Every structure is written in structure tokens, then in C-alpha cells.
Amino acid sequence: MPITPPTVSTSQDPNTLDASSRLMYEAAQALGITCTIMPDHQTILMQQGNLEWYSRGSRTSTQSAIGQTISSNKAIAKQFLQAYQVPTAKSVSITQSSELANLSALQWPLVMKPTKGAHGRGVIVGIQSLTEAELAFQKLAEPALFEEMLQGTEYRIVCIDHRFMAAAYRKAAYVVGDGEHTIEELVALKNQDPNRQAGHKCKLSSITIDEVVLANLQEQQLAPASIPAIGQEIQLRKTANLSTGGEAHTVTHLVCPENKALFEKIAQIFDLSVIGIDIMCQSLESPISMQPKAGVIEINKSPGLRMHHFPSVGEPIDLATNILTSTIKHLSGLNQ
């Protein structure tokens, strides 16, 4: 039975959507798909002929519910990666403080991340001791995954219909000194870019100087009032999320066949028609399985699209259209 569009008053302005949902909306319009923005301003009812489905970010109604459940819990996702012998960091899941002694099985430094979380929330990189781990866990106040640190560069991979589609290098938030302005002023100047706004609705997100940035600056013996030298690059964060001010470079053309096969295997393992795979490795041009301290960081059931549509460096990749084409093909097959 067809879904009747809602009769409640709701804005049909795509600017109310976040970046990924808006990209899906715009791609759908270009394909002649009728779109109704739902009252939550994130979900879109899409209709074409006798086909209809919901879209929310890069997810659609055809996304596996089991795959989403598995990938939503980092501890469970880690178990699946290990079961299929996919390269990933050794880890320990902690639900209460009394279990922190189990971290002795790992090699310091460690990364702590909430078992359920997104956009880099609560992630602490470079924990050097049990004391630091205890303080971080107490502050987080929820179940967490502690894992050994991988080495190399962080990349985001996207597969659609279990096929490799895109790879992007994500550069963590940073500023470059001019010998005149303070770090705080350089951040403010960078945030003046019209492509940067708070949240996830624009091509890039604003950079915020919070306690994480302050801690990273302190490690570099710097402060917001410090004036970097001309050309000196200051790393503000250790995690490369776009949502915290990071940038993306397209590197799809660099991925070797062995790594493409690995990424497609991971997409099949998690039963996700659209999947984001975060990788840490020395290079995408050689097999990750042959690289020391390389592997999967985490799995994303609803990968952001803007880093691929609006890279700071490299050619854009239209993932939204590919997702919609896949969805229509899948739903058409069900209706036959």
C-alpha cells in the first residue's frame, strides 16, 4: 500500500536537512524522484512510480537492519572483524571501572572510544597509562572500547552494494601560522570561510576550541594565544572527523586491487548496502594485510557524503546518485 505523504505542516526547504540528507534530496530531484521532507527534517519520503522508500543521510529503507545493529556497537563490530580475520587493532571492551585491569593485555598507548557514538564524540587518543585510562573512562561515564593505536594515515572508504566506490584522506583540524596572528585568531579566520558552519549542514564544519583542542595544544607547548611562525602547521585535533573541522582529500585512484577486495569483503561481512570503513594504514597502494600496525578503525552504517562530494583536494564523487540508483534497482527487483 502506498505511503500517503504527511498532512502535518512541515518545511520543504532542503536547507533544513543536514549535508548528507540534502545531497540525497538534490540527487533525487535530479533523477525525477518526488521528495517529501518529514517533520524531523532529516528523513525524506521518496517516491518514483510505484516505488517508495525513506532516506535518512546516506541510509535508505533497503539498508540491512541487522547490519546496522552490528555496526552500531563498536565492541560487537570488533568481534566480527576479528572473527573474519580482518586486520584491526587489539582491543578490550570495558563496561565498569573494575574491568580496567584487563587493559594490561594491551600495549600502551591506547585509544578510548564510546561503544556507541559518532562524529568522534568521546574519543581519546594516546592514553599512556592505567591512571589516564581510569580518568578518561570516569569522565566518559559509559561503556567504552580501548584499543591499541594503529599507525599511518586515516582514510574513509565507502562501498555501495558491496562494491568499492570511494576513498578519502581525512586531515584533522589545523591552522597554518602567518607569524602575526594567534592560534585563536587563525581559527576565527579559518571559520570565516563561507563553506564552514556549525554542525553538519555545510560543506565543512566550523572549528571549535574546546578542552580537547586545548589539551592537544598543551602537548605541543602551545596555547590559543601563541603566535605560530610563518608556515608552521598546528594540529588542533588528533581525530580527523569533518564534524570537528577536518578536511578531505580524494584518494580513490590510489587504492590497489587487494585493498578493494578487502573493503568489499568487509561490506559483505556487515551486510550493509552502504558502508563507511575507517582505515589506518601507511598506504592504500599496497595491501593493508602486509602493513604493520594497519587495520580497520571502525565501521559506519551511515557514512557522511560531503567529504566525497566536496573534497578540499581532488575530484568529487557523486555517491548520492549511486546510492539512489542502487536503491531503485533493489526495490524494483522486490516488486517483480
Protein Blocks (a to p, Z undefined) as FASTA:
>chain_A
ZZdddfbdcdfbfklpcfklmmmmmmmmmnopacdddfkomaccddehjbccddehjbcf
klcfklmmmmmpmklmmmmmmmnopacddddddfbfklmmmmmmpccddddddfbdcehi
oiaghiabfklmmmmmmmnopacddddddeddddddddeehiafbdcdddddddddehla
cfklmmmmmmmpmkbcehjlbmbdcddddfklmmmmmmnopafkbccdehiacdfbfbfc
fknopacddfklmpcfklmmmmmmmmmmnopabdcdddddfbfkbcfklpghiacfbdcf
bdcfklmmmcfbdcdddfklmmmmmmmmmmmmmmZZ
